[in-house]
Amino acid sequence: MIDRIRALLTVIEEGSVNRAAVRLRITQPALSRQMKLLESEVGGKLLDRETSGVKPTSLGHALVKAMSPVITAYETALADVRRQARGSRSELRVGYLISAAQPLLSPTLERLRKTHPELKLKLHDMSPREQIDALKSGELDLALIGQEGAVAAQDFYSFKLASFGVCAALSAADPLTSQTALRLKDLSRHDFIGVDEDQMPGRNRWITSLCRTAGFKPRFLAHPDGITHVLSMVASESAVTLLPDYFKSTTHPGITFVPISDAKARWDFIVLWQRGKTPTSITTLVNALKKTAQQFSV
């Protein structure tokens, strides 16, 4: 039906079945049959034939008004799918968690604006869980997800962009904040603040795994939603949590960040994208992220 509606639009634009047939590169009888089939599908007459040519009936006008945006959207979507089939996209949909992606994303975008100005990105600030779900549903092309990407790496293409050190987030009044660095075992008597596993899958397991390398199991006092709430509870409860060490360059009321010196204390920044043929635009973005990440990796 789409092709017949396109043909109708051409007939109306040309005001003539003959001229429309020439433009569409089909015979006039074949085009006339298409118009009759379309009228049969719609259930009414779409064209009035006059000595000067053809004009749309009121039903024809209504069909054109209703279907023109549909045809435009269809052609735009088809062109985008064809670009993907060739390994490119006009726009990449990228998910990120601002606290995790900021050290890598901002300098990468600045570089891409200079080297690949044709590459357009649509950024979506999402929790790790939202990014994973959006990748699975096809609503994202790529996710800058951080450590939490490890739980979904088997479902997508994945790449470790960087490996960060770890810091302890402590109440500013905590005596341990006087130290220039801490060992994980120094935190064994503290209560820990985890995070909502539904939003940040794997984060609590990562904290637990690190603490076990130091010979203890963390006692989680609570699992609030989001890092901001986590840090608020750390301050109010004189507790602790573990974060990637780029948080040391940020400020949060009542919080002091102290580096962890244990060699095994690392936080990996993982990027995920859809399996299958990788579009050149994703390859370009991932390569640019790799260059930015080189300054962080050890």
C-alpha positions in Angstrom: 0.0 0.0 0.0 2.9 2.3 0.7 4.0 2.2 -2.9 0.5 3.0 -4.2 0.2 5.9 -1.8 3.5 7.2 -3.1 2.2 6.8 -6.6 -1.0 8.8 -5.7 1.2 11.6 -4.3 3.1 11.7 -7.6 -0.1 11.8 -9.7 -1.5 14.7 -7.6 1.9 16.6 -7.8 2.0 16.1 -11.6 -1.7 16.6 -12.2 -1.6 13.9 -14.8 -1.5 10.1 -14.8 0.7 10.1 -18.0 3.3 12.5 -16.6 3.3 10.7 -13.3 3.8 7.4 -15.1 6.9 8.8 -16.9 8.3 10.1 -13.6 7.7 6.8 -11.9 9.1 4.9 -14.9 6.1 2.6 -15.3 3.4 2.4 -18.0 0.2 4.5 -17.8 -2.1 1.5 -17.7 0.0 0.0 -14.8 -0.3 3.3 -12.9 -4.0 3.5 -13.5 -4.4 -0.1 -12.1 -2.5 1.0 -9.0 -4.9 3.9 -8.5 -8.0 1.7 -8.8 -6.5 -0.8 -6.4 -5.8 2.0 -3.9 -9.4 3.3 -4.3 -10.7 -0.2 -3.6 -8.5 -0.5 -0.5 -9.6 2.9 0.8 -13.3 2.4 -0.1 -13.9 5.5 -2.2 -12.9 7.6 -5.2 -9.6 9.5 -4.8 -9.2 11.3 -8.2 -11.4 13.3 -10.4 -10.4 13.2 -14.1 -10.9 16.4 -16.0 -10.0 17.7 -19.4 -7.0 19.5 -17.9 -5.8 16.5 -16.0 -6.6 14.9 -12.6 -7.4 16.4 -9.3 -7.8 14.8 -5.8 -11.3 14.4 -4.5 -12.1 15.4 -0.9 -11.3 11.8 0.1 -8.0 12.1 -1.9 -7.1 15.3 -0.1 -7.9 13.6 3.3 -5.7 10.6 2.4 -2.8 12.8 1.3 -3.0 14.9 4.5 -3.1 11.8 6.7 -0.4 9.8 4.9 2.2 12.4 3.8 3.8 12.5 7.3 3.7 8.7 7.4 5.4 8.4 4.0 8.1 10.9 5.1 8.7 9.0 8.4 8.8 5.7 6.5 11.4 7.0 4.0 13.5 8.5 6.8 13.5 5.3 8.8 14.2 3.2 5.7 17.2 5.5 4.8 18.5 5.1 8.4 18.2 1.3 8.3 20.0 1.2 4.9 22.8 3.4 6.4 23.1 0.9 9.2 23.2 -2.0 6.7 26.2 -0.2 5.1 27.8 0.2 8.5 26.9 3.8 9.3 24.3 5.8 11.2 23.3 9.4 10.9 23.0 9.6 14.7 24.3 7.4 17.5 22.2 6.9 20.6 24.6 6.8 23.5 23.7 6.0 27.1 25.9 7.2 30.0 25.9 7.7 33.7 27.2 11.3 34.2 29.3 10.5 37.3 30.9 7.5 35.5 31.3 8.9 31.9 32.3 12.5 32.5 36.1 11.9 32.7 36.0 10.1 29.4 33.0 11.5 27.5 33.6 15.3 27.6 37.2 15.2 26.1 36.1 12.6 23.6 33.3 14.7 22.3 35.6 17.7 22.0 38.0 15.6 19.9 35.2 14.2 17.7 33.8 17.7 17.0 37.2 18.5 15.4 38.0 15.2 13.7 34.5 13.8 12.8 32.1 16.8 12.7 29.6 14.6 10.7 29.2 12.2 13.6 26.1 13.1 15.6 25.4 11.7 19.1 22.2 11.7 21.0 23.1 11.4 24.7 20.9 9.7 27.3 21.8 10.1 31.0 20.7 6.7 32.4 21.5 4.4 35.3 23.5 1.2 34.4 20.3 -0.9 34.6 18.4 1.5 32.3 21.3 1.4 29.8 21.4 -2.4 29.7 17.6 -2.6 29.2 17.7 0.1 26.5 20.5 -1.9 24.7 18.4 -5.1 24.9 15.3 -3.3 23.4 17.3 -1.6 20.7 16.8 1.9 22.1 20.5 2.5 22.5 23.4 1.8 20.2 26.2 2.1 22.8 26.4 2.3 26.6 29.2 4.0 28.6 28.3 1.9 31.6 31.4 1.5 33.8 32.1 -1.5 36.1 28.4 -2.5 36.0 28.8 -3.5 32.3 30.6 -6.7 33.4 27.2 -8.3 34.4 25.9 -7.9 30.8 29.1 -8.4 28.8 28.1 -11.8 27.6 25.0 -10.3 25.9 26.8 -7.6 23.9 30.2 -6.6 22.4 32.2 -5.1 25.3 35.5 -3.4 25.7 37.4 -2.2 28.8 38.2 1.4 28.1 40.1 2.2 31.3 41.0 0.8 34.7 40.7 3.4 37.5 42.0 3.2 41.1 39.6 3.2 44.0 38.9 5.7 46.8 37.0 5.4 50.0 34.2 8.0 50.5 34.1 8.8 54.3 32.4 11.2 56.5 34.5 14.3 56.7 34.6 13.9 60.5 36.0 10.3 60.3 39.5 10.0 61.8 40.7 8.0 58.8 40.4 11.1 56.6 43.6 12.4 58.1 45.5 9.6 56.2 46.9 10.3 52.7 46.0 6.8 51.7 44.2 3.8 53.2 44.3 0.0 52.9 41.1 -1.8 52.4 41.6 -3.6 55.8 41.5 -0.2 57.5 37.8 -0.1 56.7 36.9 -3.5 58.2 35.3 -2.0 61.3 33.1 0.5 59.3 29.6 0.1 58.1 29.2 0.3 54.4 26.6 2.0 52.3 25.8 -0.1 49.2 23.5 1.0 46.3 20.2 -0.2 44.9 21.1 -3.3 42.9 18.2 -2.7 40.5 19.8 0.5 39.3 23.5 -0.4 39.5 23.7 -4.2 39.1 26.9 -5.7 40.3 28.2 -2.6 42.3 27.6 -4.2 45.7 29.3 -7.5 44.6 32.3 -5.4 43.4 32.6 -3.8 46.8 32.2 -7.2 48.6 34.8 -8.8 46.3 37.3 -6.0 47.0 36.8 -6.3 50.8 37.2 -10.1 50.7 40.6 -9.7 49.1 41.5 -7.8 52.3 40.1 -10.6 54.5 36.7 -9.3 55.6 33.1 -9.1 54.5 31.5 -5.6 54.4 28.5 -4.9 56.6 26.0 -3.1 54.4 23.9 -0.6 56.4 21.6 0.4 53.5 21.2 0.3 49.7 19.9 3.7 48.7 19.0 4.7 45.1 21.9 6.6 43.3 25.3 7.8 44.2 24.1 11.1 45.6 21.9 9.4 48.1 24.7 6.9 48.9 27.1 9.8 49.8 24.4 11.6 51.9 24.0 8.4 54.0 27.8 8.0 54.3 28.0 11.5 55.8 25.0 11.1 58.1 25.8 7.6 59.3 29.6 7.9 59.6 29.8 5.0 57.2 31.9 4.3 54.1 31.6 3.3 50.4 34.0 2.5 47.6 34.1 4.5 44.4 36.4 4.9 41.4 39.2 7.4 42.2 38.1 10.1 39.8 35.6 11.1 42.5 38.5 12.7 44.3 38.2 15.6 41.9 34.6 16.2 42.9 33.1 17.8 46.1 30.2 16.5 48.1 29.0 18.1 51.4 30.3 16.3 54.5 32.4 13.8 52.4 36.2 13.3 52.1 37.7 11.0 49.5 40.8 9.0 50.4 42.7 6.8 47.9 42.9 3.1 48.5 46.5 1.8 48.1 45.7 -2.0 47.6 47.0 -3.0 44.1 43.9 -5.2 43.5 41.6 -2.3 44.1 40.5 -1.3 40.6 37.3 -0.1 38.9 37.0 -1.0 35.2 35.2 1.3 32.8 33.4 -0.9 30.3 31.6 0.1 27.1 28.9 -2.1 25.6 27.3 -2.1 22.1 25.0 -4.3 20.0 26.2 -7.6 18.6 26.3 -8.1 14.9 28.0 -5.9 12.2 29.5 -2.9 14.0 28.7 0.4 12.2 31.7 2.5 11.3 30.2 5.3 13.5 30.5 3.1 16.6 34.0 2.1 15.7 34.9 5.8 15.3 33.4 6.6 18.7 35.0 3.6 20.5 38.4 4.4 19.0 38.1 8.0 20.2 37.2 6.8 23.7 40.2 4.5 23.7 42.5 7.5 23.0 41.0 9.5 25.8 41.2 6.5 28.1 44.9 5.9 27.6 45.7 8.7 30.1 43.8 6.8 32.8 44.8 3.2 32.4 47.7 1.7 34.3 
